[in-house]
Amino acid sequence: AYLRGTGSVLLTGPRAAGVESKAAADALKAELLAGLEGGGDDADAMLAEFAPRLFTPREVARLMGFPDEGLEFPEGITHGQQYKLLGNSLSVDVVARIAHYLVCPEICAWADANGK
C-alpha cells in the first residue's frame, strides 16, 4: 500500500491478513485512507487494525536486488538518507538484464529460445 507522505508501507494487522488479490488490497487501501482522512479516534482505530509499518532500508535493498552481504551504509547515515540513496539507485537485476541484451542480443535470443 502507499500512504501519502510515507512511501510504501507493509500492512501487518489482522485486517490485512489473508488478502490475496489486488482488488482486495485496493479495497483495504481505500478503506484505510478514508478512515485516516478525518483524523482523531477513527484514524487511531484504523491504524491499530491495519498496523502499517515502513519497509526497513534492508527490506528495500532486498526488493531492489541488492545482496544481504556487502551492502553497508557509512556510519552516521540516517534511515531517511538510506531510503533516499536506495530510491536513487537502480534495480541490480534489471540493469544486468538490460546490459546483457544490449551487449549480446544474439546470445540472449538463443538463451530465451532454449529456456536458459
N, C-alpha and C positions, 0 to 999 in steps of 0.2 A: 504494500500500500504506500501511498505518498501523501503525507500530511503537509499542508502548506507551511513553509518556513522551516521544515525539519529535514527534508530529503526523504530517502526511503526508510521505512520502518518495518519491523517484523512484529506482527500481531500475535501475541503468545497467550492471551487469555482464553477462558472457556468458550467464549462466543466465536473465536476464530478456529477452534478445534474442528477437524473433520471437513473443512472447506476444500472441495476437490475440483471445482470448476471456476473458470474466470468469471462467469456470470454471478456465481455465489459470492466470490471475492469482491466483485464490483458492488454488489448489493450491500455487503457488510461495510465496505468503504464509504458508500453513500450514507448509510445509517450513522456511522461514526462521525463523519463530517457534519451531518445535520445536527447531531447531538452536541457537538462541540461549538457550533455557531453561537448559541446563546450564552455559553459560559455558565458559571455558577454550579449548583449542586448537580444538575443534569449532566454537565460536562464531566464533573468528577466521577459520577457513576459510570458514564460511558468509558472513561479511561480505565476504571477498575475492571470493567467487563472485558475490554479488549486487550488490556495490558500491553500497549505498544512500547517497543524499545528500538533504539537506533541500532543499526549494524555496527559492530566494532570495526576499527580500522583493519584488523586482521581478517575479519569476515569479508570486508570489501576487497581486500587484496586477493583473497581466495577466489572471489567471484570474477575478478579481473584476470585470473590465471597465474598469479604470482605464486611461487612455491613457498611453503612454510619456512624452509631452511634458506638462509641467506638474505632474506628481506628484513632489514632492520632500519629504523629511523634514527637519526642522530639524537643523542640525549638532549632533553630540554625542549623538544618539539611537542606542542600540544596536540590533543586529538583533533582539534579543528584544523590545524596545519597539516596533519596526516591525511585527513579527509580531502583537503584541497590538493595535496600532492597526488593522491590516488585519482582524484577526479580529473586532474590534468594529464594523466597517463593514458596509455592505450592498452587494450587487452593483448597480452603477450601471444596468446594462441591465434587471435585474429590477424595480428600483424605478421606472424610467422607464416600463416597460410597464404596471405596476400603476397608476401615477398616470394614465397615459393612459386606461386603461379606466375608472377612477373618474371622471375629468373629462368624458370624452366617449364614453360607451358606444355611442351611435348611430354615430358615425364609425368606431369600432373594429369594430363589427359589419359595416358596409359594407366596410371595408378587408379584413377577413378573408374576406368573401364574394367579393371581387373579386381576391383574391391579392396584396393590397398589403402 
